[in-house]
Amino acid sequence: MKKLSLLLASISLLLTNCHNDDEMINNPVNTTHTNVYIAGKENNTICYWKNNVKYNLQLPDPTKEYEIKKMIIENNNVYILGYSPTNDPLQKNFYFWKNGALIDLQTYLNPSLFNANYHSVKDFDVQGDDIYFSVFFAQFPGQHNTQYKLYTFKNQVASFVKNFGIAYPTDFHEDSKIRRFGNDTYTTISNVLESSLSESIEGFFKNNTFYDLKYDFQKVQEMNFLNNQLYIFGTPKSLLTTPQSMYMNTITGNKTTFTSNIPTGNFESDNGNLYVSNNKNVFKNGTYLFSAPNNQEIRDVKILNNNSYLITKETGTNKPVLLINSIPNFEVNIPNSSFEQVVVTN
């Protein structure tokens, strides 16, 4: 009997040690030392939650509709970029919040530049106490004589990046992401159609140096850093008619391509691994990892210390749900509510 007990214990220990990271990511572990932030809406009013407690945002006009574009947490401060529509379909009013306090970007960044041009604030990043923005400007978007210009801002100081010349009308469909890494500023360019070119400009700037990716990507979407190397995610340049997505190491040129269950974004890194997802599935280093519950669609996902944090929309009811390691943790049962982005910090 004693030998049988020892044998069972050895088998149990062997099975425990055989679990890999992909299995462990769905098993609950201690997450009590993390803070979970969610940006979204409650009853059609934008707000954010910290550890399931709601915080309101100061609104310039509570009768208008507002959308959240991005949220960043830095040094325990909550930064949110958002916008509201205007009577001009080509122009939005852009707003910025720090810990719920409102900043009107049109007057904060550069009033003369903003007032003289149509503008679209594409992205922002925060490093320490410094805030960085990427902004497209155009005098007559949607017309053939428009000159599209890209600027970046560090706090309130504007830096001219590139004049794309007279571009084909894109109605501000062009895109740009901005990231600070160490002492460098990285800014992606996508979907800019210059009149002298037959295809869009795709690539990125490292500070003022441009790296052309138009032979690799049809559309650049996201970027992230892993082991001090820059990875770009987007739609690859391919002759295939089937949908694809890909991320590429810009140093080595190594590519990871998806031809089924195509990831669409949420490009994240954690503990030496890269994660992407679509509205149903999460992939780790190019391999399927796990799925959202059958009745839910993924809105955003974060991985921190091998723990997964998903915000989803329940099909049929549209109820927003937070799942930690696939277990429901928080939901809002008020109509016209949604979760748009999740950020997790230690």
Stockholm file with secondary structure:
# STOCKHOLM 1.0

chainA/1-346         MKKLSLLLASISLLLTNCHNDDEMINNPVNTTHTNVYIAGKENNTICYWKNNVKYNLQLPDPTKEYEIKKMIIENNNVYILGYSPTNDPLQKNFYFWKNGALIDLQTYLNPSLFNANYHSVKDFDVQGDDIYFSVFFAQFPGQHNTQYKLYTFKNQVASFVKNFGIAYPTDFHEDSKIRRFGNDTYTTISNVLESSLSESIEGFFKNNTFYDLKYDFQKVQEMNFLNNQLYIFGTPKSLLTTPQSMYMNTITGNKTTFTSNIPTGNFESDNGNLYVSNNKNVFKNGTYLFSAPNNQEIRDVKILNNNSYLITKETGTNKPVLLINSIPNFEVNIPNSSFEQVVVTN
#=GR chainA/1-346 SS CHHHHHHHHHHHHHHHHTCCHHHHTTSCCCCTTCEEEEEEEETTEEEEEETTEEEECCCSCTTSCCEEEEEEEETTEEEEEEEEECSSTTCEEEEEEETTEEEEHHHHTCHHHHHHSEEEEEEEEEETTEEEEEEEEESSTTSTTCEEEEEEEETTEEEEEEEEEEBCCCTTCCBCCEEEETTEEEEEEEEECBTTCSSCEEEEEETTEEEECTTTEEEEEEEEEETTEEEEEEEECCSCSSCCEEEEETTTCCEEEESSSCCCEEEEEETTEEEEECSSEEEETTEEEEECCTTEEEEEEEEETTEEEEEEEETTTCCEEEEETTEEEEECCSSSCEEEEEEEEC
#=GC SS_cons         CHHHHHHHHHHHHHHHHTCCHHHHTTSCCCCTTCEEEEEEEETTEEEEEETTEEEECCCSCTTSCCEEEEEEEETTEEEEEEEEECSSTTCEEEEEEETTEEEEHHHHTCHHHHHHSEEEEEEEEEETTEEEEEEEEESSTTSTTCEEEEEEEETTEEEEEEEEEEBCCCTTCCBCCEEEETTEEEEEEEEECBTTCSSCEEEEEETTEEEECTTTEEEEEEEEEETTEEEEEEEECCSCSSCCEEEEETTTCCEEEESSSCCCEEEEEETTEEEEECSSEEEETTEEEEECCTTEEEEEEEEETTEEEEEEEETTTCCEEEEETTEEEEECCSSSCEEEEEEEEC
//
